[in-house]
């Protein structure tokens, strides 16, 4: 049973919408995966905000036509592809995919990806996956800010006591001068 024209347009529109919100697109060869395994991959990706779209290359080809930053994807559109479309937290999404790949004993193969209009090879994607996640970066920034705030608070607390000691020293000196 073939898809209707309206149904095909709906698929392409949904792909365009998801791509417009994405910062990274990964293309994986999913041949050999079961429906249950694809569902598992989708579940693993969910916390990172990434989605897994299994669609025909022709639909993805149409979806990227008007979006220049996704043009390099056309080089990866052959074979049985699933598309991992990542909104922001690409590090967590890549790690989730890598964990899935290990768990399924490398049934999938990463063909490549596209980010900021650039074609990424497997090694490039690995480097992105090694970057700290958004949460890790936030924690590092919060830690740094907290450290600065603590030092600042200690410094500010020291001012009155230092000032007090300085005034006391002046007062003591004045008393000594008056006593002589």
ZIBELLIN-V553486 format. One record per backbone hydrogen bond with DSSP energy under -0.5 kcal/mol. NH is the residue of the N-H (numbers start at 1). CO is the residue of the C=O. E is the energy in kcal/mol with one decimal. If there is no record, write none. Layout:
nh: <NH:NH>
co: <CO:CO>
e: <E:E>
This chain:
nh: <8:9:10:11:12:13:14:15:16:17:18:19:20:21:21:22:23:24:25:26:27:28:28:29:30:30:31:33:38:39:40:41:42:43:44:45:46:47:48:49:49:50:51:53:53:54:55:55:60:61:62:63:64:65:65:67:68:70:71:73:74:75:76:77:78:81:82:83:84:84:85:85:86:86:89:90:93:94:95:96:97:98:99:100:101:102:103:104:105:106:107:109:111:111:112:113:114:115:116:117:118:120:125:126:127:128:129:130:131:131:137:138:139:140:141:142:143:144:145:146:147:148:149:150:151:152:153:154:155:156:157:158:159:160:161:162:163:164:165:166:167:168:169:170:171:172:173:174:175:176:177:178:179:180>
co: <4:5:6:7:8:9:10:11:12:13:14:15:16:17:18:19:86:86:114:84:112:26:82:109:28:80:80:30:34:35:36:37:38:39:40:41:42:43:45:45:46:45:85:51:83:52:53:81:56:57:58:59:60:61:62:64:66:67:68:70:71:72:73:74:76:79:28:53:26:82:51:83:24:84:48:88:89:90:91:92:93:94:95:96:97:98:99:100:102:101:104:29:27:109:27:120:25:118:23:69:115:113:121:122:123:124:125:126:127:128:133:134:135:136:137:138:139:140:141:142:143:144:145:146:147:148:149:150:151:152:153:154:155:156:157:158:159:160:161:162:163:164:165:166:167:168:169:170:171:172:173:174:175:176>
e: <-2.3:-2.4:-2.1:-2.0:-2.3:-2.7:-2.4:-2.2:-2.6:-2.5:-2.4:-2.8:-2.4:-0.9:-0.6:-1.4:-3.1:-1.8:-2.2:-2.7:-3.1:-0.5:-2.7:-3.3:-0.8:-1.5:-0.5:-2.3:-2.2:-2.3:-2.0:-2.4:-2.4:-2.2:-2.4:-2.0:-1.6:-0.6:-1.5:-0.5:-2.0:-1.4:-2.3:-0.6:-3.2:-0.6:-0.7:-0.7:-1.9:-2.9:-2.0:-2.4:-1.9:-0.6:-0.8:-1.3:-0.7:-1.9:-1.7:-2.0:-2.1:-1.6:-2.4:-0.9:-1.8:-0.9:-2.4:-3.2:-2.8:-0.5:-2.8:-0.8:-3.2:-0.6:-0.6:-2.7:-2.0:-2.7:-2.3:-2.4:-2.3:-2.9:-2.5:-2.2:-2.9:-2.1:-2.5:-2.1:-1.6:-3.1:-0.5:-1.5:-2.8:-0.6:-1.3:-1.9:-2.4:-2.0:-0.6:-0.8:-2.0:-3.6:-2.0:-2.1:-1.9:-2.0:-2.3:-1.3:-0.6:-1.1:-2.6:-2.6:-2.5:-2.5:-2.8:-3.1:-2.7:-2.4:-3.0:-3.0:-2.4:-2.3:-3.0:-2.7:-2.3:-2.7:-2.8:-2.7:-2.7:-2.9:-2.6:-1.7:-1.2:-0.8:-0.9:-3.1:-3.1:-2.9:-2.5:-2.5:-2.8:-2.5:-2.4:-2.2:-2.9:-3.0:-2.3:-2.5:-2.2:-2.3:-2.6:-2.3:-2.2:-1.2>
